[in-house]
């Protein structure tokens, strides 16, 4: 069993609340727009961190995190990318791959909209944690926490981190 903290769109912001939740998990997944390499380094110093770069990330972050991560967690096939779209409207670069080899969990960021839903067309769980950072158009900063055990997800919760600074 692994406890996962899933976040995205930190845009160089990492505060004590995020760090508290990160310390209380087994793995951290970051779905892009990290912003500054120090954010990734701080998370990696706490727990195992799996991350992808996003569209705002510079060449330094892009050396540390690939565009896509495909991995297995507790028997579940996971694919994480930053710009993935959403059920019914997936991004063109990922649509063909989803059709030919869908994961059990598809994770993306970019939209700043927290959303978790089962996509029947690909028989997969779509997860977007929203935005944990303070930059963007979102009103509430969010991330997700859940457990993965023997091919099943449980105890899924949306963590609200407070309003985005204006």
Secondary structure per residue as TSV (DSSP state, phi and psi in degrees):
chain	resnum	aa	ss	phi	psi
A	1	X	-	360.0	134.9
A	2	X	E	-127.3	137.9
A	3	X	E	-94.6	125.3
A	4	X	E	-113.2	135.6
A	5	X	E	-108.9	121.5
A	6	X	E	-113.6	120.6
A	7	X	E	-136.6	167.0
A	8	X	-	-157.6	165.4
A	9	X	-	50.6	51.0
A	10	X	-	-74.8	-25.7
A	11	X	T	47.6	50.1
A	12	X	T	74.5	6.7
A	13	X	-	-105.0	129.9
A	14	X	-	-145.0	118.4
A	15	X	-	-117.1	176.9
A	16	X	H	-62.6	-31.3
A	17	X	H	-66.8	-45.6
A	18	X	H	-61.5	-44.5
A	19	X	H	-62.9	-35.8
A	20	X	H	-62.8	-47.1
A	21	X	H	-66.1	-37.6
A	22	X	H	-62.7	-39.2
A	23	X	H	-68.2	-21.3
A	24	X	T	-99.1	26.1
A	25	X	S	-133.0	174.3
A	26	X	S	-96.7	-33.5
A	27	X	E	-140.3	150.8
A	28	X	E	-116.1	130.0
A	29	X	E	-113.9	127.0
A	30	X	E	-118.5	117.3
A	31	X	-	-93.0	36.3
A	32	X	S	96.3	171.1
A	33	X	-	55.8	54.8
A	34	X	-	-66.3	-45.6
A	35	X	-	98.0	-56.0
A	36	X	S	-138.6	140.4
A	37	X	H	-61.1	-23.9
A	38	X	H	-65.3	-29.3
A	39	X	H	-63.8	-47.9
A	40	X	H	-64.4	-43.5
A	41	X	H	-61.7	-42.3
A	42	X	H	-61.9	-42.9
A	43	X	H	-66.5	-41.9
A	44	X	H	-64.3	-29.6
A	45	X	H	-72.9	-17.6
A	46	X	H	-91.4	-53.0
A	47	X	S	-149.6	168.1
A	48	X	E	-55.4	127.9
A	49	X	E	-125.0	128.7
A	50	X	E	-112.1	124.6
A	51	X	E	-140.6	157.1
A	52	X	B	-126.2	155.5
A	53	X	-	-84.0	158.4
A	54	X	-	-118.4	-178.7
A	55	X	T	-67.4	-21.2
A	56	X	T	-92.1	-7.0
A	57	X	-	-77.0	137.9
A	58	X	-	-82.8	-177.1
A	59	X	H	-63.7	-27.6
A	60	X	H	-69.1	-49.1
A	61	X	H	-63.4	-37.9
A	62	X	H	-67.0	-23.1
A	63	X	H	-76.2	-26.8
A	64	X	H	-90.1	-25.4
A	65	X	S	-137.0	132.4
A	66	X	B	-77.9	174.6
A	67	X	S	-72.2	-35.0
A	68	X	E	-130.5	147.3
A	69	X	E	-129.7	127.0
A	70	X	E	-122.2	119.7
A	71	X	E	-151.1	169.3
A	72	X	E	-111.7	133.9
A	73	X	E	-128.0	114.2
A	74	X	T	49.3	44.0
A	75	X	T	85.2	1.8
A	76	X	E	-108.4	133.7
A	77	X	E	-80.8	120.7
A	78	X	E	-120.3	135.0
A	79	X	E	-123.6	126.2
A	80	X	E	-123.4	132.4
A	81	X	E	-148.5	161.2
A	82	X	S	-79.7	-56.7
A	83	X	-	-99.0	95.6
A	84	X	-	-115.8	-14.1
A	85	X	E	84.1	-150.6
A	86	X	E	-150.8	165.0
A	87	X	T	-52.2	131.1
A	88	X	T	87.7	-14.3
A	89	X	E	-151.7	59.4
A	90	X	E	-74.6	151.2
A	91	X	-	-61.8	142.2
A	92	X	H	-52.2	-45.9
A	93	X	H	-62.0	-24.7
A	94	X	H	-100.6	-18.9
A	95	X	H	-56.1	-47.3
A	96	X	H	-64.5	-39.0
A	97	X	H	-67.2	-37.2
A	98	X	H	-63.7	-38.9
A	99	X	H	-67.6	-39.8
A	100	X	H	-84.3	-30.1
A	101	X	S	-153.5	70.8
A	102	X	-	-69.6	141.5
A	103	X	-	-80.8	176.1
A	104	X	S	-83.3	-30.9
A	105	X	E	-127.8	126.2
A	106	X	E	-113.8	118.4
A	107	X	E	-114.3	132.8
A	108	X	-	-147.6	172.4
A	109	X	-	-126.1	-132.5
A	110	X	S	77.0	-44.4
A	111	X	S	-76.1	-20.0
A	112	X	-	65.6	16.5
A	113	X	-	-114.0	117.2
A	114	X	E	-72.4	125.7
A	115	X	E	-155.2	134.0
A	116	X	E	-134.1	123.2
A	117	X	E	-155.2	150.9
A	118	X	E	-84.9	125.6
A	119	X	E	-98.1	102.9
A	120	X	T	-63.2	-31.4
A	121	X	T	-64.9	-25.6
A	122	X	T	-118.4	2.3
A	123	X	T	52.8	49.1
A	124	X	E	-142.3	160.0
A	125	X	E	-94.6	124.6
A	126	X	E	-95.1	131.4
A	127	X	E	-135.3	127.3
A	128	X	E	-132.9	117.6
A	129	X	E	-77.8	0.2
A	130	X	-	79.7	-149.8
A	131	X	-	-122.7	128.0
A	132	X	-	-92.8	-11.4
A	133	X	S	-87.0	-177.6
A	134	X	S	-106.4	3.3
A	135	X	-	-113.0	135.3
A	136	X	S	135.5	-170.1
A	137	X	S	-98.8	-3.6
A	138	X	-	-68.4	155.4
A	139	X	S	-96.0	-40.0
A	140	X	E	-113.8	132.0
A	141	X	E	-79.1	130.7
A	142	X	E	-137.5	160.4
A	143	X	E	-154.4	171.0
A	144	X	E	-118.4	149.2
A	145	X	E	-135.5	138.8
A	146	X	E	-162.5	170.7
A	147	X	E	-113.1	144.3
A	148	X	E	-121.1	126.0
A	149	X	E	-148.5	121.8
A	150	X	T	50.2	45.1
A	151	X	T	79.1	16.1
A	152	X	E	-133.9	147.7
A	153	X	E	-102.8	137.6
A	154	X	E	-142.5	169.4
A	155	X	E	53.0	39.1
A	156	X	E	-71.1	130.8
A	157	X	E	-142.9	144.8
A	158	X	E	-90.4	127.3
A	159	X	E	-104.7	119.6
A	160	X	E	-92.8	126.6
A	161	X	E	-99.5	3.2
A	162	X	E	108.4	170.0
A	163	X	E	-68.8	147.6
A	164	X	-	-70.5	141.1
A	165	X	-	-67.7	142.0
A	166	X	-	-100.3	360.0
